[in-house]
């Protein structure tokens, strides 16, 4: 592994345990079978779906993505409004491979993912057909070309999601947002929309089962999630940062990180999303003086109580 790649201190042993109720083995097997069926359906259905007009296509992608997350027994709540269409850079904290269908359930978009995913059985093929943009994480010289590719997608009117931490964290803390992807938003002069992703237990505490951290094998993560009960996922669509507010990618990345690391609040007057409950909350500012950075220990819960209501470990 290249020494410049971002890393996380989170490990499966310390962070990915599930302390709540567990599903029976037969139920877990059924959940996995349902997920596999949906993935195969996605592979077969991707070519004709891409031919649909944008509105119907987004509706299908959103419904399929929500069904995939729910197949694992995870309920979804989206806070906030997707806002108008057009090119937009979506940036989110990164916890799990589940982040990808979770984001797509709220806002259908193209993902920026590590190139290794193309070789994954089944999932790699699905990612390619979904229009995923790939980055070679081990080749820093390839980074300008990747930024150029993202810029082109944004100029074409696509929404592109990146996980600027460059590695997955367990959800009890977050990493520093890397700046490179934000250059694409500056070059394309498009808004940046921060997203906050959380996985919670019934009591509102962070759920460990979805965390896909360290050297966690994908098969172990799949089984752990399938066995967990009472997990819910929340997506907070934070206010967009308009183009031109920041001239340097460093400041733009810092503002987006402050928004994601802020209090557990969501924008007002959300637009309902099909099949997913949306709840109003107070807007979160993108330009706060304090960074609200997490403490050194990732096992200290750094956020306030949640508002009432994919990883494919992808890089920035």
Secondary structure, DSSP 8 states (H G I E B T S, - for coil): --TTS------HHHH----S-B--HHHHHHHHHHHHHHHHHHHHHHHHHHTS-HHHHHHHHHHHHHHHHHHTT-EEEEES-----S-EEEEE----THHHHHHHHHS--EEEEEGGGGGSTTHHHHHHHTT-EEE-TT-GGGHHHHHHHHHHHHHTT-EEEE-TTSS---SSS-----SHHHHHHHHHT-EEEEEEEEEE-TTSSB-STT---TT--HHHHHHHHHHB-S-EEEEEEEEEE-TTS-SSHHHHHHHHHHHHTS-S---SS---BTTBEE-------S--SS-----S-TTS--S-------------
